[in-house]
Amino acid sequence: MGKGKTVKHLIDKEWCKGCGICIHFCPKNVLEFDKHDKADAARPEDCIACKLCELRCPDLAIQIIEDQEGENEKQE
């Protein structure tokens, strides 16, 4: 991931059925099961924002939001 970028993982725990597809496809092992067997971003700082988890989730329970530092300032 480029310097100055942050990635947010929005995971809807009600929609997530705990199938593990997102965990399997994550190339950087960012995602893990939480104590309720739902997907969780255990290491968000390692995320490269490839969005494979978002694309592969059959329940549309995960969304990746990329934010560049200072992005709001540039728009003004």
TORVOPA-95652 format. One record per residue (C-alpha): residue number from 1; residue in one letter; x negated, y, z negated. Coordinates in pm, whole numbers. Each point is the difference from the previous one (the first is absolute). Example, Ala and Ser with C-alpha at 12.3 -4.5 7.8 and 13.67 -1.06 7.14 Angstrom:
BEGIN
<pos 1&code a&xx -1230&yy -450&zz -780>
<pos 2&code s&xx -137&yy 344&zz 66>
# end
This chain:
BEGIN
<pos 1&code m&xx 0&yy 0&zz 0>
<pos 2&code g&xx -127&yy 345&zz 84>
<pos 3&code k&xx -130&yy 236&zz -264>
<pos 4&code g&xx 264&yy 231&zz -141>
<pos 5&code k&xx 291&yy -236&zz 68>
<pos 6&code t&xx 223&yy -156&zz -259>
<pos 7&code v&xx 240&yy -286&zz 56>
<pos 8&code k&xx 319&yy -58&zz -196>
<pos 9&code h&xx 170&yy -338&zz -9>
<pos 10&code l&xx 375&yy 30&zz -43>
<pos 11&code i&xx 126&yy -345&zz -93>
<pos 12&code d&xx 371&yy -48&zz -63>
<pos 13&code k&xx 0&yy -266&zz -271>
<pos 14&code e&xx 373&yy -65&zz 49>
<pos 15&code w&xx -46&yy -78&zz 369>
<pos 16&code c&xx -322&yy -201&zz -46>
<pos 17&code k&xx 74&yy -372&zz -28>
<pos 18&code g&xx -359&yy -93&zz -81>
<pos 19&code c&xx -71&yy -194&zz 320>
<pos 20&code g&xx -367&yy 109&zz 2>
<pos 21&code i&xx -21&yy 75&zz 372>
<pos 22&code c&xx -134&yy 351&zz -65>
<pos 23&code i&xx -260&yy -138&zz -242>
<pos 24&code h&xx -113&yy -259&zz 255>
<pos 25&code f&xx -43&yy 252&zz 284>
<pos 26&code c&xx -183&yy 269&zz -200>
<pos 27&code p&xx -361&yy 0&zz 132>
<pos 28&code k&xx -137&yy 177&zz -310>
<pos 29&code n&xx 188&yy -199&zz -268>
<pos 30&code v&xx 169&yy 314&zz -129>
<pos 31&code l&xx 328&yy -175&zz -81>
<pos 32&code e&xx 70&yy -259&zz -270>
<pos 33&code f&xx 303&yy -147&zz -173>
<pos 34&code d&xx 104&yy 182&zz -316>
<pos 35&code k&xx 132&yy -177&zz -312>
<pos 36&code h&xx 345&yy -24&zz 164>
<pos 37&code d&xx -141&yy -164&zz 317>
<pos 38&code k&xx 56&yy 315&zz 205>
<pos 39&code a&xx -260&yy 173&zz 220>
<pos 40&code d&xx -210&yy 265&zz -171>
<pos 41&code a&xx -289&yy 221&zz 115>
<pos 42&code a&xx -265&yy -121&zz -244>
<pos 43&code r&xx -289&yy 178&zz 175>
<pos 44&code p&xx 147&yy 297&zz 196>
<pos 45&code e&xx -341&yy 167&zz 26>
<pos 46&code d&xx -114&yy -286&zz 231>
<pos 47&code c&xx 289&yy 50&zz 245>
<pos 48&code i&xx -97&yy 85&zz 360>
<pos 49&code a&xx 360&yy 84&zz 96>
<pos 50&code c&xx 21&yy -265&zz 272>
<pos 51&code k&xx 369&yy -40&zz -88>
<pos 52&code l&xx 0&yy -375&zz 65>
<pos 53&code c&xx 191&yy -48&zz -325>
<pos 54&code e&xx 266&yy 248&zz 109>
<pos 55&code l&xx 30&yy -153&zz 347>
<pos 56&code r&xx 18&yy -361&zz -121>
<pos 57&code c&xx 241&yy 42&zz -293>
<pos 58&code p&xx 324&yy -176&zz 100>
<pos 59&code d&xx 199&yy 198&zz -257>
<pos 60&code l&xx -137&yy 347&zz 83>
<pos 61&code a&xx -96&yy 31&zz -365>
<pos 62&code i&xx -338&yy 168&zz 46>
<pos 63&code q&xx -92&yy 334&zz 151>
<pos 64&code i&xx -346&yy 151&zz 39>
<pos 65&code i&xx -31&yy 377&zz -25>
<pos 66&code e&xx -327&yy 160&zz 113>
<pos 67&code d&xx -80&yy 345&zz -130>
<pos 68&code q&xx -303&yy 202&zz 96>
<pos 69&code e&xx -141&yy 223&zz -269>
<pos 70&code g&xx 90&yy 357&zz 79>
<pos 71&code e&xx 250&yy -98&zz 269>
<pos 72&code n&xx 265&yy 234&zz -139>
<pos 73&code e&xx -246&yy 290&zz -7>
<pos 74&code k&xx -82&yy -41&zz 372>
<pos 75&code q&xx 368&yy 25&zz 97>
<pos 76&code e&xx 43&yy 345&zz -157>
# end
